[in-house]
Amino acid sequence: MPELPEVETVRRGLAPVMEGHVIAHASVNRPDLRWPFPPRMAERLTGRRVQALRRRSKYILADLDSGETLLIHLGMSGRMLVSGDPLGVFVHDHPAPEKHDHVVLEMETGARITFNDPRRFGAMDLMDTATAEAHKLLAALGPEPLGNDFNEPHLVAALHGRNTPIKAALLDQHIVAGLGNIYVCEALYRARIHPGRKAGRISARRVAALVPIIREVLADAISAGGSSLRDFRQADGELGYFQHSFDVYGREGHPCRTPGCEAKIRRIVQSGRSSFYCPSCQR
């Protein structure tokens, strides 16, 4: 499942061909993905100007001049691919239509944005921009990890007294929005915290230190274009490269990268997900 850096990478790739531009024609080629599309979605998108393209957690939000916002969730295998951009940002010609091209946006500039999703776990919805934050997928989300509301006092207070493992606590979207398995593993390694430690038993000082570390990991991943493990592609079709910089994720049995550490990375399963850590560095 694409995590925050992958979604932010896609948003940044889409921005040059969507923000400020009109959707000349929208095609919706099936009635649903994970959930049914909203009524008359193609009609409601056609002719609308995209005023802003933003991200909330793992969702891309396109604010339209109609007062509606298009919500996009990539799911497990969804891709937003751009072709035919006359501005020269994307040099790919329009590809031949594929079986899983479920939504296609033809922009007034000649650019084409194709939402391709073989597994159909992605989603799209339309909602009133003024009340978008109350949408069922957004209403309960915690602060953005790269925003000002995610700070040391917030995280210390949110984890105080919690009996859940720190890994599970950081994956809780009510505490912080957008974090997923990969980047929590990497952040806990940099913070030298074992993923199984009870969140409420970690000192306030160490919890506070997690805030800049989480931001640093996410910033590094975004700079590398995200991580491509299976299906993820950037908007221009290229792979992300942060997977080549993983310190622990997917490195079970490999040497720890901390200078002087002779331990090997281990893997445990927490709530059905793999956690990777160094048994010597992380306590």
C-alpha angles and dihedrals in degrees: 000000000000111000131207097287092051093048092046090049090054091047091053090048093051097044098080093055099036111034111089093003133111124241098231093189135000124200123195109192102188136025097246151002117193087337132012115282115248116268116281092359095159091050093047092051099043113097095010123130118226104231098181139000115208141159132233114186105309095340129097113217123199112194111210131203088242090072092254130112125216111221116205126190117182096205117191101320107011119133131188105206127185125208138168098026109173091199089072097240090112116033099183117119117231107281124223112272114270131211095252099045094122102166126025125187116197108200124211089244093061095258118132125210115198126192106206119182119166096182095040095221090128124095143205129194140169121223140164109278093218092060100029094120089062092059112125092246094049108031099085098040120124125227123304111261091225093047132089094251091066100076141137097272091049095052094043091051094044093053098039111123095355114148095199122102114269090242092058092044093055091048090055104107090206090065098043127355126233103014116133139181099280099051096040088056091050094046093050090051092053089047091048092233122141111237091229096056113118107253094224093054096057113099119255089241093058093043091051090051089059092069098070091037092056090049091048093051092049093046091050091050093048090049088054092050095253128282124301110203101147123335107001118121130168118243091268091053095255124133124248117242108204091101087075089062099050111135096193114352111108092356100110110159094014122117119269111255095221108113110253095014113123097185125112125231114263133202129216130174118240120181090341094309130106117246119196122200146148111254091207103043099037118068 
